[in-house]
């Protein structure tokens, strides 16, 4: 960091895995357990009130009890801090694992719960057993040693060793799966000394399980808060493409700045990157209408004049957002022709942001709320397809439907390039009729063929002019029970 700007550092860490065993210095003193175990078919009670089990005596105590009861029942009674530590934690029961491996029966008596872990005493027996009595004995004075947790100590120093800030994360809890936690703190760099030294130490003892991972150690400038607003509006405005409104942005910076330099910025990628707006160097900025539909984010940045050449020292305000939404794309489709007594289908299209659309008028339509309604008009009519987005942006398009009593087929055309009657066309033959048009010369050769399309022949075959003369046409329909046959004369 540069100058005297304060800064903030953040780090994320995780501590996942099994708890480490305690070092030798944390071994507790003697511990007492009172338990009575009953074996069906025998009247033997096992009292442990007179037995003191410590770390060195654990194994011999177990062997001694085996001999004392003639093999009727074997007892293992140990505190969780001794070499054999029986615990319920993270879904794992250590005593159960040992019992399963020996093929013995088990009873676990919890004495302490820490978070989701249970600590206590386990009794393992070669024979089935049931608890008859359990009670607490007078405690033996001892020091309880908590299990190790990772803890990060951070120092920010100058290259000369002067400490600028210190931070302690405290215990980072152990989790069954990695859980990232973010820590952060503030520090201020000396004037004209942008270099710093970062020192990080794991304060907790090492060993099995005390493992952490660090990621995303970042630095960012911090300073007095900067506020920005849109006059007479909230911080986010939704408008439609073509909107002609202008908006005034205002910003304010703390009096802590002695020689502030202001700069408004804009982002078109939701704040991922920012660009300075040329000439926008005051606390107010007039935003003019934008032609292109997009999401525009704005903010005011402030920096002290003394470090104006270091852009990373800028402090930014909250974002002001102008969302310019596109108008829906609407196409009512090609004009249609209906033979009297028949129907046609409109081919509308509409796309946009959560749009709703409708045809008007609704006369002769089977459903005005779908894009492809069936029309059974009895006279000429014009339909409008209108669409409106969830932000109120709208658009519309028209289509004409013409009703004719029959299909007129021209009997002559003059393809001489004068722009008048240069092509043979059938004006009322709508593609929706499903017509197939075939044209033959006097020798029976097919010179033109068209299926469900607009008819237009320029008097050529593969770019070669065809001679003047009479040609025969045949028109059949897929959707209409009709066939048309006749002649057309090509005149040059």
C-alpha positions in Angstrom: 0.0 0.0 0.0 1.2 3.5 -0.6 1.0 6.8 1.3 -0.9 6.9 4.5 -3.9 5.1 3.2 -5.3 2.5 5.6 -5.7 -1.0 4.1 -7.4 -4.2 5.0 -6.0 -7.7 4.6 -8.2 -10.8 4.4 -7.3 -14.5 4.6 -9.4 -17.6 4.3 -8.5 -20.8 6.2 -9.8 -24.3 6.9 -8.8 -26.9 9.5 -10.2 -30.3 8.5 -9.2 -33.7 9.8 -8.9 -35.7 13.0 -7.9 -34.2 16.3 -4.2 -34.6 17.3 -3.1 -36.6 20.3 -2.1 -34.4 23.3 1.6 -33.9 24.0 3.1 -35.6 27.1 2.9 -32.4 29.2 -0.9 -32.6 29.1 -1.3 -36.0 30.7 -3.9 -35.9 33.5 -3.5 -37.3 36.9 -5.2 -40.5 38.3 -8.9 -40.9 37.4 -11.6 -43.0 39.1 -14.5 -44.8 37.7 -17.3 -46.6 39.6 -19.4 -49.1 37.5 -21.2 -52.3 38.2 -21.6 -54.8 35.3 -23.8 -57.8 35.5 -23.4 -60.9 33.5 -26.6 -63.0 33.1 -26.4 -66.3 34.9 -23.9 -65.1 37.4 -24.2 -62.8 40.4 -20.9 -61.0 40.1 -20.6 -57.2 40.6 -17.5 -55.5 39.6 -16.7 -52.3 41.6 -13.9 -50.1 40.4 -14.1 -47.5 43.2 -10.9 -48.8 44.7 -8.9 -48.9 41.5 -6.9 -46.0 40.3 -5.9 -46.2 36.6 -3.2 -43.9 35.2 -1.3 -43.8 32.0 1.5 -46.2 33.2 -1.0 -48.6 34.9 -3.5 -48.9 32.1 -2.4 -52.2 30.6 -1.6 -53.9 34.0 -4.9 -52.8 35.4 -6.8 -54.6 32.6 -4.8 -57.8 33.1 -5.3 -57.6 36.9 -9.1 -57.4 36.5 -9.1 -60.4 34.1 -7.5 -62.5 36.8 -9.5 -61.1 39.7 -12.9 -62.1 38.3 -11.9 -65.4 36.8 -12.5 -64.3 33.3 -16.2 -63.5 33.9 -15.9 -59.9 32.8 -13.0 -57.6 31.7 -13.1 -53.9 32.4 -11.3 -51.1 30.6 -11.9 -47.9 32.4 -9.8 -45.0 31.2 -10.2 -41.2 31.0 -10.2 -39.9 27.4 -6.9 -38.2 28.0 -5.0 -41.4 28.7 -3.2 -43.4 26.0 -6.4 -45.3 25.0 -8.9 -42.5 24.3 -12.5 -43.6 23.8 -14.7 -40.8 22.3 -17.8 -40.2 20.3 -17.0 -37.6 17.7 -17.9 -36.8 14.1 -20.0 -39.9 13.9 -17.0 -42.2 15.0 -17.0 -44.2 18.3 -13.5 -45.3 19.1 -14.5 -47.8 21.8 -16.9 -49.5 19.4 -14.1 -49.9 16.9 -11.9 -51.6 19.5 -14.8 -53.8 20.8 -15.6 -54.9 17.2 -12.0 -55.8 16.6 -11.8 -57.9 19.8 -15.3 -59.4 19.3 -16.3 -58.1 22.8 -19.4 -56.4 24.1 -19.3 -52.7 25.0 -20.9 -50.1 27.3 -20.0 -46.4 26.9 -20.8 -43.8 29.6 -20.5 -40.2 28.4 -19.1 -37.8 31.0 -18.4 -34.7 29.0 -19.7 -33.1 25.7 -17.7 -30.5 23.8 -19.5 -29.2 20.7 -20.5 -32.4 18.8 -17.9 -34.6 20.6 -18.6 -36.9 23.6 -15.9 -37.9 26.1 -16.3 -40.6 28.7 -15.6 -44.1 29.9 -16.0 -47.4 28.1 -16.4 -50.9 29.6 -15.6 -53.8 27.3 -16.5 -57.4 28.2 -16.2 -60.8 26.7 -19.7 -61.6 27.8 -23.1 -59.8 27.4 -23.8 -57.3 30.2 -26.2 -54.7 31.4 -25.7 -51.6 33.5 -26.8 -51.9 37.1 -25.5 -48.8 38.7 -23.2 -45.9 37.8 -22.3 -42.9 40.0 -19.8 -40.1 40.1 -16.8 -40.4 42.4 -15.1 -37.5 44.0 -13.0 -35.8 41.4 -9.2 -36.1 41.4 -7.6 -32.7 41.0 -6.0 -32.4 37.6 -5.5 -29.9 34.8 -7.8 -30.4 31.8 -5.9 -29.8 28.6 -8.1 -28.8 25.6 -7.3 -30.4 22.4 -5.2 -28.5 19.9 -6.8 -26.2 17.3 -5.0 -24.3 14.6 -4.6 -20.5 15.3 -3.1 -18.0 13.0 -1.0 -15.1 14.3 -0.5 -12.3 11.7 1.8 -9.3 11.8 2.2 -6.5 9.4 5.6 -4.8 9.5 7.6 -2.2 7.7 10.8 -3.5 6.0 12.7 -2.0 9.0 10.7 -4.2 11.4 8.3 -1.7 12.9 5.0 -3.5 13.6 2.0 -1.8 12.0 -0.7 -4.2 13.0 -1.2 -7.6 14.7 -4.1 -10.0 14.4 -5.0 -13.4 16.1 -7.6 -15.6 14.4 -8.2 -17.5 17.7 -8.9 -21.2 17.5 -9.9 -22.4 14.1 -12.3 -25.3 14.7 -11.8 -28.7 13.4 -14.4 -29.8 10.9 -15.2 -33.1 9.2 -15.1 -31.5 5.8 -13.2 -28.3 4.7 -15.0 -25.1 5.7 -13.5 -21.8 4.6 -13.6 -18.9 7.0 -12.5 -15.4 6.2 -10.6 -13.2 8.6 -9.6 -9.6 8.1 -8.1 -6.6 9.8 -7.0 -3.0 9.1 -3.6 -1.3 9.1 -2.2 2.0 7.9 1.1 2.3 5.9 3.5 5.1 6.8 3.7 8.1 4.4 5.9 7.4 1.4 6.5 3.8 2.4 4.4 1.5 0.3 6.3 -1.7 1.1 5.2 -4.0 3.9 6.2 -7.4 5.3 3.5 -10.0 6.2 4.3 -12.6 8.8 2.0 -15.5 9.5 2.4 -18.1 12.3 0.4 -21.1 13.3 0.3 -20.6 17.1 -1.1 -24.0 17.9 1.1 -27.1 18.4 1.7 -29.3 15.4 1.1 -33.0 15.2 -1.5 -35.4 13.8 -4.5 -33.5 12.6 -3.4 -29.9 13.1 -3.4 -29.1 9.4 -4.8 -26.0 7.8 -5.0 -24.5 4.3 -4.7 -20.9 3.4 -6.0 -19.2 0.3 -6.9 -15.8 -1.1 -4.6 -13.5 0.9 -5.6 -10.2 -0.4 -5.0 -6.5 0.3 -7.3 -3.7 -0.6 -7.4 0.0 0.2 -9.7 1.3 2.9 -10.7 4.8 3.7 -13.5 7.1 4.8 -16.9 6.0 3.4 -18.1 7.5 0.1 -21.8 7.7 -0.6 -23.4 8.0 -4.0 -27.0 8.3 -5.0 -29.3 9.0 -8.0 -31.3 12.2 -7.5 -35.0 11.4 -6.8 -34.5 7.6 -7.3 -33.2 4.5 -5.6 -29.7 3.1 -6.4 -31.1 0.8 -9.1 -33.2 1.9 -12.1 -34.7 -0.2 -14.8 -35.6 1.5 -18.1 -36.3 0.3 -21.6 -34.3 0.7 -24.8 -35.0 4.0 -26.3 -35.7 5.8 -23.0 -34.8 9.5 -23.2 -34.5 10.3 -19.5 -31.3 11.7 -18.0 -30.2 11.1 -14.5 -28.0 13.1 -12.1 -25.6 11.2 -9.8 -24.4 12.8 -6.6 -21.5 11.7 -4.4 -20.1 12.8 -1.1 -16.7 12.1 0.6 -15.6 12.4 4.2 -13.9 15.6 5.3 -10.9 13.3 6.3 -9.6 13.8 2.7 -7.4 16.9 2.5 -7.0 17.2 -1.3 -9.4 14.7 -2.8 -9.5 13.9 -6.5 -12.9 12.7 -7.8 -13.5 10.3 -10.7 -16.7 8.7 -11.9 -16.4 5.3 -13.4 -18.7 2.9 -15.4 -18.8 -0.9 -15.7 -20.7 -3.0 -18.2 -19.8 -6.4 -16.7 -21.6 -6.1 -13.3 -18.6 -4.5 -11.6 -15.9 -7.0 -12.7 -14.0 -4.1 -14.4 -14.3 -0.4 -14.4 -13.5 2.5 -16.8 -13.0 6.1 -16.0 -15.6 8.4 -17.6 -13.7 11.2 -19.3 -14.4 14.6 -17.8 -16.5 13.2 -14.9 -14.3 14.7 -12.1 -16.7 16.3 -9.7 -19.0 15.1 -7.0 -22.0 15.2 -9.5 -22.4 13.5 -12.9 -25.2 13.9 -15.5 -25.9 10.6 -17.2 -27.4 11.1 -20.6 -29.7 8.5 -22.3 -27.9 5.4 -23.6 -28.8 4.0 -27.0 -27.6 0.4 -26.5 -29.4 -1.9 -24.2 -27.1 -3.1 -21.4 -26.5 -3.1 -17.6 -24.6 0.0 -16.6 -23.0 0.3 -13.2 -21.6 3.6 -11.9 -19.5 4.7 -8.9 -17.5 7.6 -7.6 -13.9 7.1 -6.6 -11.8 9.4 -4.5 -8.0 9.5 -3.9 -5.7 11.9 -2.2 -3.8 14.1 -4.6 -0.4 13.0 -3.0 -0.9 9.5 -4.3 -3.0 10.2 -7.4 -0.7 8.3 -9.7 -1.4 5.0 -7.8 -4.8 3.9 -9.0 -5.0 1.0 -6.5 -5.2 3.6 -3.7 -8.6 4.8 -4.9 -11.6 4.4 -2.6 -14.9 3.7 -4.3 -18.5 4.4 -3.4 -21.5 2.2 -3.5 -22.6 1.3 -7.1 -25.5 3.0 -8.9 -27.1 0.8 -11.5 -29.0 1.7 -14.7 -30.4 -1.4 -16.4 -31.4 -0.6 -20.0 -33.6 -3.5 -21.1 -34.1 -4.4 -24.8 -37.5 -4.2 -26.4 -39.0 -7.5 -27.3 -38.3 -8.8 -30.8 -41.6 -9.2 -32.6 -42.4 -10.6 -36.0 -46.0 -11.1 -37.1 -44.9 -13.2 -40.0 -45.7 -13.0 -43.8 -49.0 -11.7 -45.1 -51.6 -14.4 -45.7 -54.2 -15.1 -48.3 -57.3 -17.2 -47.6 -59.6 -18.8 -50.2 -63.2 -18.2 -49.3 -64.4 -20.8 -46.9 -60.9 -21.9 -45.9 -58.4 -21.1 -43.1 -54.8 -20.1 -42.7 -52.3 -20.1 -39.8 -50.3 -17.0 -38.8 -46.6 -17.4 -38.2 -45.8 -15.0 -35.4 -42.6 -14.8 -33.4 -41.8 -12.9 -30.2 -38.8 -13.1 -27.9 -37.6 -11.0 -24.9 -37.3 -10.9 -21.1 -40.2 -12.8 -19.6 -42.6 -11.4 -22.3 -46.4 -11.6 -22.6 -47.9 -11.3 -26.1 -51.4 -11.0 -27.7 -53.0 -10.7 -31.1 -55.5 -7.9 -31.8 -58.2 -7.8 -32.9 -59.3 -11.3 -31.8 -61.9 -11.6 -34.6 -61.7 -14.9 -36.5 -58.8 -16.2 -34.4 -59.1 -19.5 -32.6 -56.7 -18.3 -29.8 -55.3 -14.7 -29.6 -52.7 -15.7 -26.9 -50.6 -18.1 -29.0 -48.0 -17.2 -31.7 -49.6 -19.4 -34.4 -53.4 -18.9 -34.3 -55.7 -20.2 -37.0 -57.6 -17.5 -38.9 -61.0 -18.2 -40.5 -61.7 -14.6 -41.8 -64.5 -13.9 -44.2 -63.1 -10.5 -45.3 -59.7 -8.7 -45.5 -58.2 -7.9 -42.0 -55.0 -6.7 -40.4 -53.7 -8.3 -37.2 -51.2 -6.8 -34.7 -48.9 -9.0 -32.6 -47.9 -7.0 -29.4 -45.4 -8.2 -26.8 -44.5 -6.6 -23.4 -41.5 -7.6 -21.2 -41.6 -7.9 -17.4 -39.9 -4.5 -17.3 -42.7 -2.8 -19.3 -40.7 -2.7 -22.6 -43.0 -3.3 -25.6 -42.9 -3.8 -29.4 -45.4 -4.8 -32.1 -45.7 -5.9 -35.7 -48.6 -6.2 -38.2 -49.7 -8.9 -40.7 -52.4 -8.6 -43.4 -54.8 -11.4 -44.2 -56.6 -11.1 -47.6 -59.7 -13.2 -48.5 -60.1 -14.2 -52.2 -62.7 -16.2 -54.0 -60.2 -17.9 -56.3 -56.7 -18.0 -57.6 -55.9 -16.0 -60.7 -53.0 -17.3 -62.8 -51.5 -14.8 -65.4 -51.5 -16.1 -68.9 -48.5 -14.1 -70.3 -45.3 -12.2 -69.2 -42.5 -10.3 -71.0 -39.1 -10.9 -69.4 -37.3 -8.2 -71.4 -35.7 -6.3 -68.5 -37.9 -3.2 -68.7 -39.1 -3.7 -65.1 -42.6 -4.4 -66.2 -44.1 -7.9 -66.0 -40.6 -9.4 -66.2 -41.5 -12.5 -64.2 -44.4 -15.0 -64.2 -46.0 -14.7 -60.7 -49.3 -16.0 -59.2 -50.2 -13.2 -56.8 -52.8 -15.0 -54.6 -51.1 -18.4 -54.4 -50.1 -18.3 -50.7 -47.4 -20.7 -49.5 -49.7 -21.9 -46.7 -51.9 -23.5 -49.4 -49.2 -26.2 -49.8 -49.2 -25.8 -53.6 -46.8 -27.6 -56.0 -46.3 -25.6 -59.3 -44.8 -27.3 -62.4 -44.2 -25.6 -65.7 -43.4 -27.5 -68.9 -42.2 -26.4 -72.4 -43.8 -27.7 -75.7 -41.5 -30.7 -75.6 -42.7 -31.8 -72.1 -39.5 -30.7 -70.4 -39.8 -29.3 -66.9 -38.5 -25.8 -66.9 -39.8 -24.5 -63.5 -40.8 -26.2 -60.3 -41.9 -24.7 -57.0 -43.2 -26.4 -53.8 -45.0 -24.4 -51.0 -43.3 -21.1 -51.9 -43.8 -17.9 -53.7 -44.0 -18.4 -57.5 -41.7 -16.3 -59.6 -40.1 -17.5 -63.0 -37.8 -15.2 -65.0 -37.9 -17.2 -68.2 -34.5 -18.9 -67.8 -33.2 -22.4 -67.1 -29.9 -22.4 -65.3 -29.3 -18.8 -66.5 -30.1 -19.6 -70.1 -32.9 -17.6 -71.8 -35.9 -19.7 -72.9 -37.5 -19.0 -76.2 -40.8 -17.3 -76.7 -43.7 -19.6 -76.8 -46.5 -21.3 -74.9 -45.8 -23.2 -71.7 -48.1 -25.5 -69.7 -48.6 -25.2 -66.0 -50.0 -27.7 -63.5 -50.8 -26.7 -59.9 -51.8 -29.2 -57.2 -52.6 -28.5 -53.5 -51.8 -30.5 -50.4 -54.4 -28.8 -48.1 -57.1 -28.0 -50.6 -59.0 -30.3 -52.9 -58.2 -28.4 -56.0 -56.1 -28.7 -59.2 -55.4 -25.9 -61.7 -54.1 -26.5 -65.3 -53.5 -24.0 -68.1 -51.0 -22.2 -70.4 -48.9 -19.2 -70.1 -47.2 -17.3 -73.0 -43.6 -16.1 -72.8 -43.2 -13.0 -75.0 -39.8 -11.5 -75.9 
